[in-house]
């Protein structure tokens, strides 16, 4: 088995392991920040360090690629739009003085590096010739995937904005988000990110894209479950009477 295929297999298995583990262990950031995860740094700085590798690795792989084909370059642009926002815009929009555990930051750093490598290697080096001809741009996969990708991005950004609007500058208190898709799920931002990467998997019609969508669900679905329970504890009947789902409207 080629090393790249081994990487895909390992990432798939790890996604399942992480999915199960996160139902028992709450990652130490946001509302679940805890001293047991070790030393912490500024949440803002943690996000920058954690997300930036994906942005840089992907573009470096493209720069070093022997050929620069149009369709994979468009995939690159989509990927970089997301990670530019997550690396260099989102962290500076955060309010309050929340902390992130260094251990969480390093795990995120490692995952984002491997993920970008996994996707970039396929798109720029390993995809068979003519996998993505110019005609791909009007294929059902590209059209449907692109719609889902940018719809998910909008949902994610809108949901994050609604959360930020709940806090005044300097506050660390957690509030119950409402409005938009928060009327249907308690983790609308996670739903948006999941939709986004399902869209990317479809528009690239690739196994590494599908594995990343799997990872997104494996990482976020258990956390959405924990957040739903946390909100029930924090806000009691005010939250439970709304009967919202965890992450996927009407389903989960």
C-alpha positions in Angstrom: 0.0 0.0 0.0 1.3 3.4 -0.9 2.2 5.8 1.9 -0.5 8.2 0.8 -3.2 5.5 1.0 -1.9 4.5 4.4 -2.3 8.2 5.5 -5.9 8.2 4.3 -6.6 4.9 6.1 -5.1 6.2 9.3 -7.0 9.5 9.1 -10.2 7.6 8.6 -9.6 5.3 11.6 -8.6 8.2 13.8 -11.8 10.1 12.9 -13.8 7.2 14.3 -11.7 7.0 17.4 -11.9 10.8 18.0 -15.7 10.7 17.4 -16.2 8.1 20.2 -13.6 9.7 22.5 -15.2 13.1 22.4 -18.4 11.8 23.8 -16.5 11.1 27.0 -13.8 13.9 26.9 -14.7 17.6 26.4 -12.0 19.4 24.6 -10.6 22.3 26.7 -11.6 25.4 24.9 -14.6 27.7 24.8 -17.3 26.9 27.4 -15.3 23.8 28.4 -12.0 25.5 29.2 -10.4 23.7 32.1 -7.1 23.6 34.0 -6.8 19.9 33.6 -5.8 20.5 30.0 -2.6 22.2 31.2 -1.3 25.7 30.5 -3.3 28.1 28.5 -2.8 31.0 26.1 -5.0 33.7 24.7 -7.9 32.2 22.8 -7.2 34.7 20.0 -3.5 33.7 19.6 -4.4 30.0 19.9 -6.8 30.2 17.0 -4.2 32.0 14.8 -1.5 29.4 15.5 -3.9 26.5 15.2 -5.5 27.5 11.9 -2.6 29.1 10.0 -0.8 25.9 9.0 -3.7 24.8 6.8 -3.5 28.1 4.9 0.2 28.0 4.5 0.7 24.2 3.7 -2.0 24.3 1.0 -0.5 27.2 -0.8 3.0 25.9 -0.5 2.0 22.6 -2.1 0.4 24.5 -5.0 3.5 26.7 -5.5 5.8 23.7 -5.6 3.5 21.7 -7.9 5.0 21.0 -11.4 1.8 22.0 -13.1 -0.8 24.7 -12.3 -4.1 23.6 -13.6 -7.1 25.9 -13.5 -9.7 23.7 -11.7 -7.5 22.6 -8.9 -6.4 26.3 -8.5 -10.1 27.2 -8.0 -10.3 24.5 -5.3 -7.3 26.1 -3.7 -9.0 29.5 -3.8 -12.1 28.1 -2.0 -9.9 26.3 0.6 -7.8 29.5 1.2 -10.9 31.7 1.5 -12.0 29.6 4.4 -8.7 29.4 6.2 -7.8 33.0 5.6 -11.0 33.9 7.4 -10.4 31.4 10.2 -6.7 32.3 10.6 -6.5 36.0 10.2 -10.1 37.5 10.6 -12.1 35.3 12.9 -9.6 35.4 15.9 -9.5 39.2 15.9 -13.3 39.4 16.0 -13.4 37.4 19.2 -14.6 39.2 22.3 -13.7 38.6 25.9 -10.5 37.2 27.4 -11.1 33.5 26.9 -8.2 31.1 27.1 -7.2 28.0 25.0 -5.2 25.1 26.4 -1.8 24.8 24.7 -2.5 21.0 24.3 -5.6 21.8 22.3 -3.8 24.3 20.2 -1.0 21.8 19.3 -3.5 19.1 18.4 -5.4 21.5 16.1 -2.0 22.6 14.6 -1.1 19.0 13.8 -4.5 18.1 12.4 -4.7 21.2 10.2 -1.2 20.5 8.8 -2.0 16.9 8.0 -5.4 17.7 6.5 -4.0 20.4 4.2 -1.2 18.0 3.2 -3.7 15.2 2.5 -6.0 17.3 0.3 -3.2 19.3 -1.4 -1.2 16.2 -2.3 -4.3 14.8 -4.1 -5.3 17.9 -5.9 -1.9 19.1 -7.1 0.2 15.8 -7.3 -1.7 12.6 -7.2 -5.0 13.1 -9.0 -4.8 11.2 -12.3 -4.4 13.4 -15.4 -7.6 14.9 -16.7 -9.4 14.2 -13.4 -10.4 17.9 -13.3 -10.7 19.2 -16.9 -12.2 22.6 -17.6 -15.6 21.0 -18.1 -15.6 20.1 -14.4 -16.6 23.7 -13.7 -20.1 23.0 -15.0 -20.5 19.5 -13.7 -23.2 18.7 -11.2 -20.6 17.9 -8.5 -18.9 21.3 -8.8 -22.2 23.3 -9.0 -23.9 21.5 -6.1 -20.7 21.3 -4.0 -20.0 25.0 -4.5 -23.5 26.0 -3.5 -23.1 23.9 -0.3 -19.6 25.2 0.4 -20.6 28.9 0.4 -23.9 28.3 2.0 -22.1 26.5 4.9 -19.6 29.3 5.1 -22.4 31.9 5.3 -24.2 29.9 8.1 -20.9 29.5 10.0 -20.0 33.1 9.8 -23.5 34.3 10.6 -23.8 32.0 13.6 -20.4 33.1 14.9 -21.5 36.7 14.5 -24.6 36.0 16.5 -22.6 34.5 19.4 -20.2 37.5 19.4 -23.1 39.9 19.6 -24.2 38.4 22.9 -21.1 39.7 24.7 -19.9 43.1 25.6 -16.2 43.9 25.2 -14.2 42.2 27.9 -16.9 39.8 29.0 -16.3 36.1 29.4 -19.8 35.1 30.4 -21.6 32.6 28.2 -25.1 33.4 26.8 -27.7 31.3 25.0 -27.6 32.1 21.3 -30.9 32.6 19.5 -32.0 33.7 16.0 -31.0 32.3 12.6 -30.3 28.6 12.7 -30.0 28.8 16.5 -33.8 28.5 16.4 -33.3 24.9 15.3 -29.9 23.8 16.7 -27.7 24.8 19.6 -24.5 24.6 17.5 -25.5 26.4 14.3 -21.9 27.4 13.7 -20.8 23.8 13.7 -23.6 22.9 11.3 -22.4 25.6 8.9 -18.8 24.2 9.0 -20.0 20.7 8.4 -22.1 21.7 5.4 -19.1 23.7 4.1 -16.8 20.7 4.1 -19.4 18.3 2.7 -19.7 20.8 -0.1 -15.9 20.8 -0.6 -15.9 17.0 -0.7 -18.6 17.0 -3.4 -17.1 19.8 -5.5 -13.7 18.0 -5.6 -15.4 14.6 -5.7 -12.4 13.2 -3.8 -11.7 10.7 -1.1 -9.4 13.1 1.0 -12.2 15.7 0.8 -14.7 13.1 2.1 -12.3 12.1 4.9 -12.0 15.7 6.0 -15.8 16.0 6.0 -15.9 12.9 8.1 -13.3 14.4 10.5 -15.4 17.6 10.7 -18.4 15.6 11.8 -16.4 13.4 14.2 -14.9 16.5 15.9 -18.0 18.7 16.0 -20.9 16.4 16.5 -19.8 15.1 20.0 -19.0 18.7 21.0 -22.4 19.9 19.8 -23.9 17.2 22.0 -21.9 18.4 25.0 -22.8 22.0 24.4 -26.5 21.1 24.2 -26.3 19.5 27.6 -24.3 22.4 29.0 -26.9 24.9 27.9 -29.6 22.8 29.5 -27.6 23.0 32.8 -26.8 26.7 32.5 -30.2 28.0 31.3 -32.6 25.3 32.5 -36.2 25.5 31.2 -35.4 28.6 29.2 -33.3 26.5 26.9 -35.0 23.0 27.2 -38.5 24.3 26.2 -37.1 25.4 22.9 -36.4 21.7 22.0 -33.7 22.6 19.5 -31.5 19.8 18.1 -27.7 19.7 18.7 -26.2 20.3 15.3 -28.2 19.2 12.3 -31.7 20.8 12.1 -34.6 18.3 12.7 -32.2 15.3 12.7 -29.4 15.5 15.4 
